[in-house]
Amino acid sequence: MRWLHRFLLRSKLLLRRDRAGEKLQDELQFHLDQQIAENLAAGNSPEEARRAALRTFGNPATLRDQTRNTWSWQWLEMFLRDLRFGIRALARNPGFSMLAILVMGLGIGANVALFTVVHSVLLKPLPFKDQDRLVRLYEADAHGALQDNVLAGGTFASWQSQSHSFEQMAIKRGIDYNLSGSGGQLPELVHGQVAS
């Protein structure tokens, strides 16, 4: 509950800043007067008592600034001041402003597009149950020269009948289709997959 009390105190000080400043000034003056009175009671002259009190107590302006920093919304004031300065600077140079906004928009858009691709390709799980158990098999020659060789259907059937380690097997092959256009449309090349 201490944070709530601190928040309420800062809110009250934000709304009643002048009154809080006057109270702070009165309190600092009270403590300085008390120190001066103690020095006068010790037998110092009024001028010496004041100088000794200021030496003991410290600079009142510095103490006032340090106190205001602890209970003020300085970060909010600085943000609003920077925001006003930025808006004024952008309004002074509208061409530069439009260019800066365009560059920032393109940068944000490129980052979002890149993250979308990375998410869909790398981070999003495959639409299979137990995708970490999914493996890909291929055949190669004895020298390792023909990697990712296209597997013949008969060889796949032989692998499937002799397999005891895999729960299920499937074969796929990529095929390019040439689709001719009709009604004045251009022909297209379409990539497809044939799978068992």
C-alpha positions in Angstrom: 0.0 0.0 0.0 3.0 2.3 0.2 3.1 2.6 -3.6 -0.6 3.7 -3.5 0.2 6.4 -0.9 3.2 7.6 -2.9 1.1 7.7 -6.1 -1.7 9.7 -4.4 0.8 12.1 -2.9 2.5 12.7 -6.3 -0.9 13.2 -7.9 -1.9 15.8 -5.3 1.4 17.5 -5.7 1.0 17.6 -9.5 -2.3 19.3 -9.2 -1.4 21.7 -6.4 2.2 22.5 -7.3 2.1 26.2 -6.2 0.7 25.4 -2.8 3.1 22.5 -2.3 6.0 24.8 -3.3 4.9 27.4 -0.7 4.7 24.7 2.0 8.1 23.4 1.1 9.6 26.9 1.3 7.9 27.6 4.7 9.3 24.3 6.1 12.8 24.9 4.8 12.7 28.5 6.3 11.4 27.1 9.6 14.4 24.7 9.9 16.8 27.4 8.9 15.3 29.7 11.5 15.6 27.0 14.2 19.3 26.5 13.4 19.9 30.3 13.5 18.1 30.4 16.9 20.3 27.6 18.3 23.4 29.4 17.1 22.2 32.7 18.7 21.6 30.8 21.9 25.1 29.5 21.7 26.4 33.1 21.8 27.1 33.9 18.1 26.3 37.2 16.6 23.3 37.4 14.3 25.5 37.4 11.1 27.7 34.6 12.4 24.6 32.6 13.5 23.1 32.9 10.0 26.3 31.9 8.2 26.9 28.9 10.5 23.2 27.8 10.0 23.6 28.0 6.3 26.9 26.0 6.5 25.2 23.3 8.7 21.9 23.3 6.9 23.1 23.5 3.3 22.0 25.6 0.4 18.2 26.1 0.6 17.8 26.3 -3.2 19.6 23.0 -3.7 17.6 21.3 -1.0 14.4 22.7 -2.5 15.3 21.4 -6.0 16.3 18.0 -4.6 13.0 17.7 -2.7 10.9 18.7 -5.8 12.7 16.0 -7.8 11.6 13.3 -5.4 7.9 14.2 -5.4 7.4 15.6 -8.8 6.4 14.1 -12.2 9.6 15.2 -13.8 9.7 12.4 -16.3 6.2 13.3 -17.5 7.1 17.0 -17.7 10.2 16.2 -19.7 8.2 13.9 -22.1 5.6 16.6 -22.7 8.3 19.2 -23.2 10.1 17.0 -25.7 6.8 16.2 -27.4 6.0 19.9 -27.8 9.5 20.6 -29.1 9.3 17.7 -31.6 5.9 18.9 -32.9 7.2 22.4 -33.4 10.3 21.2 -35.2 8.2 18.9 -37.5 5.7 21.8 -38.2 8.6 24.1 -39.1 9.9 21.7 -41.9 6.9 19.9 -43.4 8.9 18.3 -46.3 11.4 16.8 -43.9 8.5 15.7 -41.6 6.7 13.8 -44.4 10.0 12.1 -45.4 10.7 11.1 -41.8 7.2 9.7 -41.3 7.4 7.9 -44.6 10.8 6.3 -43.8 9.6 5.3 -40.3 6.4 3.8 -41.8 8.4 1.8 -44.3 10.8 0.6 -41.6 8.0 -0.5 -39.3 6.1 -2.1 -42.2 9.3 -4.0 -43.3 9.8 -5.2 -39.7 6.2 -6.4 -39.4 6.4 -8.2 -42.8 9.7 -9.9 -41.9 8.4 -11.0 -38.5 5.3 -12.4 -40.1 7.4 -14.5 -42.5 9.7 -15.7 -39.7 6.8 -16.5 -37.5 4.9 -18.5 -40.1 8.0 -20.3 -41.4 10.2 -20.8 -38.3 8.1 -20.3 -35.1 4.7 -21.6 -36.0 4.3 -25.3 -35.3 3.6 -27.7 -38.2 0.1 -28.9 -38.5 1.0 -32.4 -37.4 0.8 -34.2 -34.1 4.2 -34.7 -32.6 6.0 -32.7 -35.2 9.3 -33.2 -33.4 9.2 -36.8 -34.4 8.8 -36.0 -38.1 11.7 -37.1 -40.3 12.6 -36.9 -44.0 14.3 -39.9 -45.8 16.0 -39.7 -49.1 18.3 -42.0 -51.1 21.8 -41.2 -52.4 24.5 -43.1 -54.2 27.3 -44.9 -52.4 29.7 -41.9 -52.9 27.2 -39.4 -51.6 27.1 -37.5 -54.9 23.4 -37.7 -55.6 21.8 -36.2 -52.5 18.0 -35.8 -52.4 17.5 -38.2 -55.2 13.9 -38.6 -56.4 12.7 -41.9 -55.0 10.9 -44.4 -57.2 7.5 -45.7 -56.2 8.7 -49.3 -56.1 11.6 -48.4 -53.8 9.2 -46.5 -51.5 6.9 -49.5 -51.3 9.8 -51.7 -50.4 10.9 -49.2 -47.7 7.4 -49.1 -46.3 6.9 -52.9 -46.1 10.3 -53.4 -44.4 10.0 -50.4 -42.0 9.4 -51.3 -38.3 10.7 -48.0 -36.8 8.2 -45.6 -38.4 4.6 -45.4 -37.5 3.6 -44.1 -40.9 5.3 -43.3 -44.2 4.3 -41.1 -47.2 6.0 -40.1 -50.5 5.8 -36.8 -52.2 7.2 -35.4 -55.4 7.2 -31.8 -56.8 5.8 -31.3 -60.2 5.7 -28.1 -62.4 2.4 -27.6 -64.4 2.2 -25.5 -67.4 -1.2 -24.0 -67.5 -2.2 -22.3 -70.8 -4.3 -19.2 -70.7 -7.7 -18.9 -72.2 -9.7 -15.8 -73.1 -6.6 -13.7 -73.7 -4.9 -14.7 -70.4 -1.2 -15.5 -70.3 0.1 -19.0 -69.6 1.4 -19.7 -66.1 3.9 -22.1 -64.5 2.4 -23.6 -61.3 4.4 -25.6 -58.8 2.6 -28.5 -57.2 3.2 -31.6 -55.1 2.0 -35.1 -55.7 1.8 -37.1 -52.4 0.6 -40.5 -51.3 
